[in-house]
Amino acid sequence: MAPIKNSSSLRFLVFLPWAVLIGSGPVLAQTLALGPDAFKKMSLEELMDMDVTSVARQAEPLWASPSAIQVITSEQVRRSGASSIPQALRWADNLHVAQKSSYGWAISSRGFNSDFGNKLLVLIDGRSVYTPLFSGVFWDVQDQFLEDLDRIEVISGPGGTMWGANAVNGVINVTSKRAKETQGGIFQGGVGSEQRAFGGVRLGGTLASDLYFRVYGKGFLRDRTVGPNGDDSSDAWSMGRGGFRVDAEPSSEELLTLQGDVYSGDEDLDDGDKARIKGGNILGRWSRSFSTGSEMSLQAYYDRTHLRLPKPANAFAPAGTLVDDLDTCDLDFHHRFHWDEAHHFVWGLGYRFTHDVVQNAPSVAFLPPTLDHHLFSGFLQDEIALGPDLFFTLGSKIEHNDYTGFEFEPSTRLKWEWSDDQVLWAAVSRAVRTPSRVDRDERVPTPGLIGLGIENLLVGSSGFRSETLIAYELGYRAQLSRDLFTSVAFFYNLYDNLRSVTPQGPPDLLAFANDLEAETYGIEAGLDLQVVEGWRLHAGYGLVLENLWVDPGETDFSNTLNETADPENRVSVRSSMDLPGGMELDAALRWVDAFIYNDNGAPGRVPGYVELDLRLGWRPLEELELSLVGQNLLNDQHPEYVISGGEQPKEIQRGFHGKVTCLF
């Protein structure tokens, strides 16, 4: 193990004293021991009856949801041994989760994984964490105090009708528990080989009879990965984070929420420099239920992100630093109600304002450097009861953005509940991926070639259009017995106007265009079995087949390789077993097929791999849990992804860590 630097250790601890000091007064007197809901184990029947909200923006049982949705519960997150949201997402069979470096992840659904994946929308407590810089997600920024997670809903397939642009291939909705459900105190911490040190504190209490709160602080030090020859890479990572949530429940029908987070972290780079990420957000939400079939919600949030990314010198430009500061203000309203017994409407309005300020580097720039964008949206969906067990859903979202104007994202769904525990569903949907700043405004300057009449190696296109998808889905979900649950989904997707890289004449050598089309199709299947009380098995399989081509008469410099890096096959098998004496044993085996990536316009290959994660947990006391976790146990090291563009390859090592969780 490399020694832990003092500066990183201080950063790791920065939020912990704050959290302890907040709770060191009267709050400690209100803390509770382990309640009945902590570490709750749900039966398969309870899991299938659990309400999900991401598909239709209304609560509906998981088993009856007409979508390819999977749910990762708080109990599953705990037993996975995950220390981050990306690690927890490995438990979703409908996602390809690849670790690129100590702090980098490539995550996608139904294909189109890439260095800057841009077809998956991610929400955290209703706050979109999509960045307009490249229409994707900075996964190194997304984190929470995992013990306070309620569930993670993962939809594969388009969700544009409910959630708008960029919900093309899927939606991930991370939901935390109410403050009322997190009363008392938790301390958790640990050390390990890859996760060098990590810890956090959460304190929850009451401010009045109907006013609940919690505060948390956490931090970690993550070790570097290695290169193919086993030498250490330069990608160690440290971060601290803190936050709060306050819930007012003046009645059983009304909920007021105020919550926020701040974070700061450092990421080592190959050239010895460091990238800096920091930011914060604050969100307020009011929701009111009027009857069983009628409720409304109003939400507003402000989000601030800062990225400082040193860029090394290359053959065409000297070294410099790219700085991006993004401010986002968002307002969202939705309302659902029954028109009569046959019609269940959901409608809403939204507005988002982004203010992006870029300090350009010599080797990469965005013009204009300061950009304000406005996004207006509205949606309407009607679920029509055609019979006691047959439902037809029709809806669309309409958005207006400053790049392409109006965009329409309609969908139709048919659901047949052909028995009390079996559902057959089909859907046809349209979704769009609107242009990002990379598509329109990016420049890759070549100051060293200006004398030859070449100003830029690559430029965005002012005429870049939205990428579009027409998706066809068919699914089946059933609880075949009290102890056996299965689901399967088939999909066929047609894409148009996909991003290409087109050769140009001087002064710009290459430019982004919309000259690619594609079709993808595949299967997602899962099986859950309660073998005996205290022992559950799960198996999942995913197949994604892709075919991309260039429009007639056009050229793509990357030979259609730049937008996809996806394995055809993925298999996962998991076992969760309760042992005598308060012991738990969890195992997760995964096989990921080999896949092709863009190696400077030529096909590179990332080999397939098989890996195993194990967790052994023990609760000697009701308020104390000890666990030992081993990750990637079958290989000393293995690659999961290769970043194109000349960055040094990085491979993931076998790792161990121990963790203690104490409730007080």
FENJOMO-V498696 format. One record per backbone hydrogen bond with DSSP energy under -1.0 kcal/mol. NH is the residue of the N-H (numbers start at 1). CO is the residue of the C=O. If there is no record, write none. Layout:
NH & CO
NH & CO
This chain:
9 & 5
10 & 6
11 & 7
12 & 8
13 & 9
17 & 13
19 & 15
20 & 16
21 & 17
22 & 18
23 & 19
28 & 25
30 & 27
40 & 37
47 & 43
48 & 44
49 & 45
52 & 60
57 & 53
60 & 52
62 & 50
63 & 48
65 & 62
67 & 65
69 & 67
70 & 154
72 & 152
74 & 150
77 & 73
78 & 74
79 & 75
80 & 76
88 & 84
89 & 85
90 & 87
91 & 88
92 & 89
95 & 92
96 & 108
98 & 106
100 & 104
101 & 104
106 & 98
108 & 96
117 & 114
121 & 170
123 & 172
124 & 127
125 & 174
127 & 124
129 & 122
131 & 136
135 & 131
139 & 137
141 & 138
146 & 144
148 & 145
149 & 146
150 & 175
151 & 175
152 & 72
153 & 173
154 & 70
155 & 171
156 & 68
157 & 169
159 & 167
163 & 159
164 & 160
166 & 432
167 & 164
168 & 166
169 & 119
171 & 155
172 & 121
173 & 153
174 & 123
175 & 151
177 & 148
181 & 178
182 & 179
184 & 204
186 & 202
187 & 662
188 & 200
189 & 660
190 & 198
191 & 658
192 & 196
193 & 656
196 & 194
197 & 221
198 & 190
199 & 219
200 & 188
201 & 217
202 & 186
203 & 215
204 & 184
205 & 213
207 & 211
208 & 211
211 & 208
212 & 247
213 & 205
214 & 245
215 & 203
216 & 243
217 & 201
218 & 241
219 & 199
220 & 239
221 & 197
222 & 237
223 & 194
226 & 651
227 & 231
230 & 227
233 & 225
237 & 222
238 & 266
239 & 220
240 & 264
241 & 218
242 & 262
243 & 216
244 & 260
245 & 214
246 & 258
247 & 212
248 & 256
249 & 210
255 & 287
256 & 248
257 & 285
258 & 246
259 & 283
260 & 244
261 & 281
262 & 242
263 & 279
264 & 240
265 & 277
266 & 238
267 & 275
268 & 236
269 & 273
272 & 269
275 & 267
276 & 308
277 & 265
278 & 306
279 & 263
280 & 304
281 & 261
282 & 302
283 & 259
284 & 300
285 & 257
286 & 298
287 & 255
288 & 296
289 & 253
290 & 294
291 & 294
294 & 291
295 & 336
296 & 288
297 & 334
298 & 286
299 & 332
300 & 284
301 & 330
302 & 282
303 & 328
304 & 280
305 & 326
306 & 278
307 & 324
308 & 276
309 & 322
311 & 320
314 & 317
320 & 311
322 & 309
323 & 359
324 & 307
325 & 357
326 & 305
327 & 355
328 & 303
329 & 353
330 & 301
331 & 351
332 & 299
333 & 349
334 & 297
335 & 347
336 & 295
337 & 345
339 & 343
344 & 383
345 & 337
346 & 381
347 & 335
348 & 379
349 & 333
350 & 377
351 & 331
352 & 375
353 & 329
354 & 373
355 & 327
356 & 371
357 & 325
358 & 369
359 & 323
361 & 364
365 & 443
367 & 441
371 & 356
373 & 354
375 & 352
376 & 400
377 & 350
378 & 398
379 & 348
380 & 396
381 & 346
382 & 394
383 & 344
384 & 392
385 & 342
386 & 390
387 & 390
391 & 415
392 & 384
393 & 413
394 & 382
395 & 411
396 & 380
398 & 378
399 & 407
400 & 376
401 & 405
405 & 401
407 & 399
409 & 397
411 & 395
412 & 428
413 & 393
414 & 426
415 & 391
416 & 424
417 & 389
418 & 416
419 & 422
423 & 477
424 & 416
425 & 475
426 & 414
427 & 473
428 & 412
429 & 471
430 & 410
431 & 469
433 & 467
437 & 132
438 & 133
440 & 436
441 & 437
442 & 437
443 & 365
444 & 458
446 & 455
448 & 316
449 & 446
452 & 449
453 & 450
454 & 449
455 & 507
456 & 507
457 & 444
459 & 510
460 & 442
461 & 439
464 & 461
467 & 433
468 & 496
469 & 431
470 & 494
471 & 429
472 & 492
473 & 427
474 & 490
475 & 425
476 & 488
477 & 423
478 & 486
479 & 421
481 & 484
484 & 481
485 & 528
486 & 478
487 & 526
488 & 476
489 & 524
490 & 474
491 & 522
492 & 472
493 & 520
494 & 470
495 & 518
496 & 468
498 & 516
500 & 513
502 & 511
504 & 509
508 & 505
509 & 456
511 & 502
512 & 459
513 & 500
516 & 498
517 & 549
518 & 495
519 & 547
520 & 493
521 & 545
522 & 491
523 & 543
524 & 489
525 & 541
526 & 487
527 & 539
528 & 485
529 & 537
530 & 483
531 & 529
531 & 535
532 & 535
535 & 532
536 & 576
537 & 529
538 & 574
539 & 527
540 & 572
541 & 525
542 & 570
543 & 523
544 & 568
545 & 521
547 & 519
549 & 517
551 & 515
554 & 551
557 & 501
559 & 556
561 & 558
570 & 542
571 & 591
572 & 540
573 & 589
574 & 538
575 & 587
576 & 536
577 & 585
578 & 534
579 & 583
584 & 617
585 & 577
586 & 615
587 & 575
588 & 613
589 & 573
590 & 611
591 & 571
592 & 609
593 & 569
595 & 606
597 & 604
599 & 602
602 & 599
604 & 597
606 & 595
609 & 592
611 & 590
613 & 588
614 & 630
615 & 586
616 & 628
617 & 584
618 & 626
619 & 582
624 & 621
625 & 661
626 & 618
627 & 659
628 & 616
629 & 657
630 & 614
631 & 655
633 & 612
638 & 652
651 & 226
652 & 638
654 & 636
655 & 631
657 & 629
658 & 191
659 & 627
660 & 189
661 & 625
662 & 187
663 & 623
664 & 185
